[in-house]
Amino acid sequence: MNTLLRISAWLLALALVALPVVAVLNGWVGAERWPLSRLRVTGQFERVEAAQLRAAVAPYARAGYFAVKLDEAQRAVERLPWVESAHVGKQWPDVLEVSVVEHRPFAHWGEDRMLSERGLLFPRPADLAGARLPHLDGPDARSADVVELYNECQALFAPLGYHVTYMAVDARGSWSLALDNGTEVLVGRDDARARLQRFVRVLPQLLAAQARPLDRADLRYTNGFTLAWGQPRTSSNPPALPRPLAARTRAAQASST
């Protein structure tokens, strides 16, 4: 009996010692005595507002220095628009520290998302709906492949004075792109880089031999490609709106070099 009483006494003593610690760590008590009263924000960002950050972490800061759930506060910050990554910490005695890295948009992706310079996809903010950035598309898992070929094509067409404004790969692996002069290029699935290099080599000669603009090039052939030309452009005949592809005339197949 005496042994049982001693054990019970020890358990009661431990509970009396541990209970205040548990209460502080869970925010039941101590929030007013050890408050997180200051917010320190670091990072290079332009679009994330301080008011948004304060609102995101305020529910967690109220628990006080010892009870604040830093992981949950960090996830709340990372859910804010434009936030690519965040780190939330604390510094004695009353500082909650938030470090933020913003998304830096590289391109539009699909219908309603953006691709960041670090290759991350994020919802397109309303103010970027009309941003003059390239439009890329494809399965999410192939975003790095799309960016890689886009950069290579930019280097290919730049000496000719053109820029790639659209590039996509579909679920079957078939590539297509568009240039800033309105030319559409269907590349296909196989040997995409070789076909594009072959096309760029002969493009200046093809354009020099025609007074009409090139509407569409289909490179999905083993030894050549087909071309669709638009109406001749003159000072009295401004460029017309693009016609449906089915209505565009096709020129004879051009042999590869």
Protein Blocks (a to p, Z undefined) as FASTA:
>chain_A
ZZmmmmmmmmmmmmmmmmmmmmmmnomgojlmmccfbdcdedjdfkbcfklmmmmmmmmm
mnojklpcfklmmmmmmmpghiabdcdddddfkbccddddddddfbdehjlpccdfkopa
cdddfklmmpccddddddfklmmmmmmmmmmmmmmmmmnopacfbdcddfkopacdddfk
opacdebjnoklmmmmmmmmmmmmmmmmpcbdcfbdcfkbfkbccddddddddfklccdd
dddfklpccddddddZZ
